[in-house]
Amino acid sequence: MKTEWEERLGQAAYLGRSCSSRQKSGIPHQGYETTLQAFENSRKRLGLEYIDLYLIHWPARGKYLEAWRAFEKLYREGYVRAIGVCNCHEQHLNAIMQNYETTPMVNQVELHPLLSQERLRAFCRDNGIQIEAWAPLIRGQLNIPLLWELGRKYGKTPAQIILRWDLQHGFVTIPKSVHDSRIRENADIFDFELAEEDMRAIDALNRNARWGPDPDNFNF
């Protein structure tokens, strides 16, 4: 299945470079040599000379630092335009920054109004690391009165309110949908702006509530 979508993504990226090619190195492929081989296999399936963004999927203990060494090599040699990580906390990022020359350019983490990750966001901002939010729509758990209230105020859906909150905070956000109407809805967030008091109200929803695994307490 992965082979099939990599081939399709490669075809789309080849036809128009506005379609970025983004890949993740999974846990089984972490380590120096295995990362290099996994990358080359993916690149061939994609049919591309280079990949726009390559991410370490999880900070697997004893593996992700060696994976980052391979990432640096690929970046230096021009096979990847940008390299980053997923699900990394401050200690993971510090370990990379203390041991290698290249700071991750992206950190993709679970981030939404119920898990706002303020401390991690500040750390990334101070170190020039772009935050990318996965599960930004709380896995569809949108029955939150404030979001509906703001939706009525701005004439938008709760999902659009969250995505606008992401945008105004400077996050890259990647909502998932397979429905055309939802995809269009998710993109329709550029004709309004949340007031500062409404941004603060959404910030205050934080409960440190995760829907995905905790990177510090996950059996890799």
C-alpha positions as CSV (number, residue, x, y, z in Angstrom):
1,M,0.0,0.0,0.0
2,K,2.8,2.4,0.9
3,T,4.5,1.6,-2.5
4,E,1.3,2.5,-4.3
5,W,0.8,5.9,-2.7
6,E,4.5,6.8,-3.0
7,E,4.3,6.2,-6.7
8,R,1.2,8.4,-7.0
9,L,2.7,11.2,-4.9
10,G,5.8,11.1,-7.0
11,Q,3.8,11.4,-10.2
12,A,1.9,14.4,-8.7
13,A,5.0,16.1,-7.5
14,Y,6.7,15.6,-10.9
15,L,3.8,17.1,-12.8
16,G,3.7,20.2,-10.6
17,R,6.3,21.1,-8.0
18,S,3.7,23.1,-6.1
19,C,2.7,19.6,-4.8
20,S,5.4,19.0,-2.1
21,S,6.8,15.6,-1.5
22,R,7.0,14.9,2.2
23,Q,8.1,11.6,3.7
24,K,8.6,10.1,7.1
25,S,11.2,7.6,8.3
26,G,9.3,5.0,10.4
27,I,10.6,3.4,13.6
28,P,11.8,0.1,11.8
29,H,13.9,2.2,9.5
30,Q,15.7,4.3,12.1
31,G,19.4,3.8,12.5
32,Y,22.1,5.2,10.1
33,E,22.3,2.5,7.4
34,T,18.7,1.5,7.5
35,T,17.6,5.1,7.2
36,L,19.7,5.7,4.1
37,Q,18.4,2.5,2.5
38,A,14.8,3.3,3.4
39,F,15.2,6.8,1.9
40,E,16.6,5.5,-1.3
41,N,13.8,2.9,-1.7
42,S,11.2,5.7,-1.2
43,R,12.9,8.1,-3.5
44,K,13.0,5.5,-6.3
45,R,9.3,4.7,-5.8
46,L,8.5,8.4,-5.9
47,G,10.6,8.8,-9.0
48,L,12.1,12.1,-7.8
49,E,15.6,13.5,-7.7
50,Y,15.0,15.0,-4.3
51,I,12.3,15.1,-1.5
52,D,11.1,18.5,-0.1
53,L,10.7,17.4,3.5
54,Y,11.9,14.3,5.3
55,L,10.8,13.6,8.9
56,I,11.7,11.2,11.7
57,H,8.3,9.8,12.7
58,W,9.0,9.0,16.3
59,P,12.1,9.5,18.6
60,A,12.7,5.8,19.1
61,R,15.2,5.3,22.0
62,G,18.7,4.4,20.8
63,K,17.8,5.0,17.2
64,Y,16.6,8.5,16.3
65,L,20.0,10.1,16.8
66,E,21.6,7.8,14.3
67,A,18.7,8.4,12.0
68,W,19.4,12.1,12.3
69,R,23.0,11.5,11.2
70,A,21.7,9.9,8.1
71,F,19.3,12.8,7.6
72,E,22.2,15.3,7.8
73,K,24.0,13.4,5.1
74,L,21.0,13.4,2.8
75,Y,20.4,17.1,3.4
76,R,24.1,18.0,2.7
77,E,24.1,16.0,-0.5
78,G,20.9,17.7,-1.8
79,Y,18.6,14.7,-1.7
80,V,16.3,16.5,0.8
81,R,15.4,20.2,0.9
82,A,14.4,20.2,4.5
83,I,14.7,17.8,7.4
84,G,12.7,17.5,10.6
85,V,11.2,15.4,13.3
86,C,7.8,14.3,14.6
87,N,6.6,13.9,18.2
88,C,9.8,15.3,19.7
89,H,9.8,17.0,23.1
90,E,12.5,19.4,24.3
91,Q,14.9,16.7,25.5
92,H,14.8,15.0,22.1
93,L,15.4,18.2,20.3
94,N,18.2,19.2,22.7
95,A,19.9,15.8,22.1
96,I,19.9,16.4,18.4
97,M,21.1,20.0,18.6
98,Q,23.9,19.0,21.1
99,N,25.2,16.2,18.9
100,Y,24.7,17.4,15.4
101,E,25.2,20.6,13.3
102,T,21.8,20.8,11.8
103,T,18.8,21.8,13.9
104,P,15.5,20.2,12.9
105,M,13.6,22.6,10.6
106,V,10.2,21.1,11.5
107,N,8.7,19.4,14.5
108,Q,5.3,17.8,13.8
109,V,3.4,17.1,17.0
110,E,-0.1,16.5,18.2
111,L,-1.4,20.0,18.8
112,H,-4.9,21.3,19.2
113,P,-6.9,23.5,21.6
114,L,-7.0,20.8,24.3
115,L,-3.2,20.1,23.9
116,S,-1.7,23.5,23.1
117,Q,1.9,22.6,23.9
118,E,2.9,26.1,24.9
119,R,6.2,25.3,26.4
120,L,7.3,23.2,23.5
121,R,6.1,25.9,21.1
122,A,8.2,28.5,22.8
123,F,11.2,26.2,22.7
124,C,10.8,25.6,19.0
125,R,10.2,29.3,18.3
126,D,13.4,30.2,20.1
127,N,15.4,27.7,18.1
128,G,13.9,28.4,14.7
129,I,11.9,25.2,14.5
130,Q,8.6,25.3,12.6
131,I,5.7,23.7,14.5
132,E,3.4,21.5,12.4
133,A,0.2,20.3,14.0
134,W,-1.2,16.8,13.5
135,A,-4.7,15.9,14.7
136,P,-5.5,19.6,14.8
137,L,-9.2,18.9,14.8
138,I,-9.0,16.8,18.0
139,R,-9.9,13.6,16.0
140,G,-13.3,15.1,15.4
141,Q,-14.1,15.7,19.0
142,L,-15.5,19.2,18.3
143,N,-18.4,19.3,20.8
144,I,-16.9,22.2,22.7
145,P,-19.3,25.1,23.5
146,L,-16.8,27.8,22.9
147,L,-16.0,26.6,19.4
148,W,-19.7,26.6,18.5
149,E,-20.1,30.0,20.0
150,L,-17.2,31.4,18.0
151,G,-18.5,29.6,14.9
152,R,-21.8,31.5,15.2
153,K,-20.0,34.8,15.8
154,Y,-17.8,34.5,12.7
155,G,-20.2,32.4,10.5
156,K,-17.8,29.5,10.4
157,T,-17.7,25.9,11.6
158,P,-15.8,24.8,14.8
159,A,-13.2,23.1,12.6
160,Q,-12.6,26.4,10.7
161,I,-12.3,28.2,14.0
162,I,-9.5,25.8,15.1
163,L,-7.7,26.0,11.8
164,R,-7.8,29.8,11.9
165,W,-6.4,29.6,15.5
166,D,-3.6,27.5,14.1
167,L,-2.9,29.9,11.3
168,Q,-2.8,33.0,13.6
169,H,-0.4,31.2,15.9
170,G,1.9,30.4,13.0
171,F,1.5,26.6,13.0
172,V,1.5,24.6,9.8
173,T,-1.6,22.5,10.2
174,I,-2.5,19.3,8.4
175,P,-6.2,18.4,8.9
176,K,-7.0,15.0,7.4
177,S,-10.1,14.4,5.2
178,V,-11.1,12.2,2.3
179,H,-14.3,14.2,1.6
180,D,-14.3,17.0,-1.0
181,S,-16.7,19.1,1.0
182,R,-14.6,18.9,4.2
183,I,-11.4,19.6,2.2
184,R,-13.0,22.8,0.8
185,E,-14.3,23.7,4.2
186,N,-10.8,23.3,5.7
187,A,-9.4,25.7,3.1
188,D,-12.0,28.4,3.6
189,I,-10.3,30.1,6.5
190,F,-8.6,33.1,4.9
191,D,-11.6,35.5,4.8
192,F,-11.8,36.2,8.6
193,E,-9.5,36.8,11.6
194,L,-10.1,35.8,15.2
195,A,-10.0,38.7,17.7
196,E,-7.2,38.6,20.2
197,E,-9.7,37.9,23.1
198,D,-11.1,35.0,21.1
199,M,-7.5,33.6,20.5
200,R,-6.9,33.8,24.3
201,A,-10.2,32.1,25.0
202,I,-9.2,29.2,22.8
203,D,-5.8,29.1,24.4
204,A,-7.5,28.7,27.7
205,L,-9.2,25.4,26.6
206,N,-5.9,23.6,27.1
207,R,-6.2,20.4,29.2
208,N,-2.9,18.7,28.2
209,A,-5.2,16.0,26.8
210,R,-3.7,13.7,24.2
211,W,-5.5,11.6,21.6
212,G,-2.3,10.0,20.4
213,P,0.7,8.3,22.2
214,D,2.9,10.3,24.6
215,P,6.4,10.4,23.1
216,D,7.9,10.1,26.7
217,N,5.8,7.0,27.6
218,F,5.4,5.0,24.4
219,N,6.6,1.4,23.8
220,F,8.5,1.8,20.6
